[in-house]
Amino acid sequence: MVGFNHLYIPGPTNVPDRVRRAIDIPMEDMRAPDFPQFVSPLLEDLKKIFKTEQGRVYVFPGSGTGGWEAALSNTLSPGDKVLASRFGQFSKLWAYMCERLGLNVEVVDCEWGEGVPVQTYADILAKDTNHEIKAVLTCHNETATGVASDIGEVRKALDDNNHPALLFVDGVSSIASMDFRMDEWGVDCAVTGSQKGFMLPTGLAIIAVSQKALEAGKTAQLPRCYFDFGWNSMAHEQGYFPYTPATTLLRGLREAVNMLFEEGLENVFARHKRLAEAVRRGVHAWGLELVAKDEKLYSPTVTAIRLPDHVDGKAFIKHAYYQYNLSLGGGLERLAGKVFRIGHLGDVNEIMAQSALAGAEMCLRDFGVEVTPGAGVGAAQEYLRTANAQAAARAAE
Ligand SMILES: *Cc1c(COP(=O)(O)O)cnc(C)c1O
């Protein structure tokens, strides 16, 4: 196919050229005497992205799913009770992993399109006066449905009930794209991967851990080895790894973190909100509905859009790929065939976001959806012209 593939799935995301070049280097000696001068500042800078001063950051070869396992296996014991909720494919899979690891999972099932059920969590925590629940699981941004939840509210539910459970957050499609406040929200394990907001190839699990979670790890009995925080800490403290680290990805991570700092984290978050709003305006102009049930839940990083009943979503995604060299996200599990998703996270700017809308709009018309040509793109353009001018003015101040 001519030209490049327009990659608007919600991960892996587009890798900026600067990051690609940073990765394209010879192998290096991971026991070199000056390696810690590279590793230690990188681990410190990652803490700024999680907004933690108290916590520690671990970087493992792996992906977000490995980060989930690291969080659970380092802090819990077989049979421990955990509170989880399912409102999309990712929240569902993390709860399932808990079961497979032999934890006792209390699951709150929600409709897909809803967020973390904070009120139900609060009610369950209030009744758990013996503090049997050892950890509370949340998915900050449910990538399957385009739903973002308020983690600060979950912290409040724990605090209001004086409940000591650990608070775990899946931030795989939020961290580095959306504001994340580990210390302020009292998060104990925050999990992400390299291929979403961090704009890198897949291959790293990045996880921030509170002192409280590290303390819990001293008595936690779930088997763990490769992902053991203690074992990794000993090496990390010296600026090394206890195994061969993915040095090229780490060099790429250094560059990606530099880029995030150059733009400014708050500007990065504002850009994601702006692009998401533009995409939603486009969807609205098409007359289509979002999966997210409420405005408060709209995700800054991914938008899941319901297709009209007569459109086969799988054929739609395939058509976008072969006809227009456009990769859109498909519907997962119960949403399969019913929705498409636009990922607008990572290295995405105004015109890139519009190109996703332009391609999707052509596909909609190809599938007989009555959309005025240019309606979605036009709505996004008009919003972005002004919103972007305002952002530029703020940056110049
Ligand atoms: C992508 C994603 C995952 C899975 O991460 P992998 O890197 O694919 O293992 C988990 N949770 C959320 C919210 C995600 O978006």
The ligand as an ORCA input file, in Angstrom:
! r2SCAN-3c Opt
* xyz 0 1
  C      -3.412     -2.210     26.697
  C      -4.013     -2.340     28.037
  C      -3.679     -3.396     28.889
  C      -2.840     -4.559     28.457
  O      -1.553     -4.200     28.348
  P      -0.533     -5.055     27.454
  O       0.578     -4.078     27.353
  O      -1.232     -5.335     26.177
  O      -0.187     -6.249     28.211
  C      -4.193     -3.394     30.168
  N      -5.021     -2.436     30.572
  C      -5.387     -1.420     29.784
  C      -6.313     -0.386     30.318
  C      -4.900     -1.339     28.492
  O      -5.256     -0.330     27.700
*
